[in-house]
């Protein structure tokens, strides 16, 4: 992903290493759901059924995003260096704002 004014250019490691496998498992499940939606469109399925599945994919991604935000708040903000907590909080709030602006 290219850096933008909302995205820092520094490379930081995620604070979710303990739950990395769980996150990857969820993302693989979501990937399967997206492929399922693609198949529904290819099969000319009823629009409302496709929209229902899209809603399920969005909800699953939201759950992953909330989990990552929780991990960031606990690991990088609260558990971070005192002199970096303000910056980390700002990053977290910017991420929340981006998630809320979508659509």
C-alpha positions as CSV (number, residue, x, y, z in Angstrom):
1,X,0.0,0.0,0.0
2,X,1.4,3.4,-1.0
3,X,1.8,6.0,1.8
4,X,-0.7,8.8,1.9
5,X,-1.1,11.7,4.2
6,X,-3.2,9.5,6.4
7,X,-0.7,6.6,6.4
8,X,2.6,6.9,8.2
9,X,5.7,6.0,6.1
10,X,7.5,4.3,9.0
11,X,7.4,0.6,9.2
12,X,6.1,-0.7,12.5
13,X,5.4,-4.2,13.5
14,X,1.9,-5.2,14.5
15,X,1.2,-5.8,18.2
16,X,-1.0,-8.8,17.3
17,X,1.6,-11.6,17.0
18,X,-0.1,-13.6,19.7
19,X,-3.3,-13.7,17.6
20,X,-1.7,-13.7,14.2
21,X,-2.9,-17.2,13.3
22,X,-6.4,-16.4,14.4
23,X,-6.4,-13.2,12.3
24,X,-5.1,-15.1,9.3
25,X,-7.8,-17.8,9.7
26,X,-10.5,-15.1,9.8
27,X,-9.1,-13.4,6.8
28,X,-9.0,-16.7,4.8
29,X,-12.6,-17.3,5.8
30,X,-13.5,-13.8,4.6
31,X,-11.6,-14.5,1.4
32,X,-13.8,-17.5,0.9
33,X,-16.9,-15.5,1.5
34,X,-15.8,-13.0,-1.1
35,X,-15.3,-15.8,-3.6
36,X,-18.7,-17.0,-2.7
37,X,-20.2,-13.6,-3.5
38,X,-18.3,-13.7,-6.8
39,X,-19.8,-17.1,-7.6
40,X,-23.3,-15.8,-6.7
41,X,-22.9,-13.0,-9.2
42,X,-21.6,-15.4,-11.9
43,X,-24.6,-17.6,-11.2
44,X,-27.1,-14.6,-11.5
45,X,-28.3,-15.1,-8.0
46,X,-31.1,-13.0,-6.6
47,X,-29.8,-9.5,-5.8
48,X,-31.0,-9.4,-2.2
49,X,-29.2,-12.7,-1.5
50,X,-26.0,-11.2,-2.9
51,X,-26.4,-8.0,-0.9
52,X,-27.0,-10.1,2.2
53,X,-23.7,-11.9,1.7
54,X,-21.9,-8.7,1.0
55,X,-23.2,-7.4,4.3
56,X,-21.9,-10.5,6.1
57,X,-18.4,-9.9,4.5
58,X,-18.5,-6.3,5.7
59,X,-19.5,-7.3,9.2
60,X,-16.7,-9.9,9.3
61,X,-14.1,-7.3,8.1
62,X,-15.4,-4.9,10.7
63,X,-14.9,-7.5,13.4
64,X,-11.3,-8.0,12.3
65,X,-10.8,-4.2,12.2
66,X,-12.2,-3.8,15.7
67,X,-9.9,-6.6,17.0
68,X,-6.9,-4.9,15.4
69,X,-7.8,-1.6,17.0
70,X,-8.2,-3.3,20.4
71,X,-4.8,-4.9,20.0
72,X,-3.3,-1.6,18.9
73,X,-4.8,0.3,21.9
74,X,-3.6,-2.3,24.3
75,X,-0.2,-3.1,22.9
76,X,1.0,0.2,21.2
77,X,-0.9,2.9,23.1
78,X,-1.3,1.7,26.7
79,X,1.7,-0.7,26.6
80,X,3.9,1.6,24.4
81,X,6.6,4.0,25.4
82,X,5.3,7.0,27.3
83,X,6.8,9.4,24.7
84,X,5.0,7.6,21.8
85,X,1.6,7.2,23.4
86,X,0.2,10.5,22.1
87,X,1.4,9.7,18.5
88,X,0.0,6.1,18.8
89,X,-3.4,7.5,20.0
90,X,-3.5,9.9,17.1
91,X,-2.8,7.0,14.7
92,X,-5.5,5.0,16.3
93,X,-8.1,7.8,16.1
94,X,-7.2,8.4,12.4
95,X,-7.8,4.7,11.7
96,X,-11.1,4.9,13.4
97,X,-12.1,8.0,11.4
98,X,-11.1,6.2,8.1
99,X,-13.3,3.2,9.0
100,X,-16.2,5.4,9.9
101,X,-16.0,7.4,6.7
102,X,-16.3,4.5,4.3
103,X,-19.4,4.0,2.2
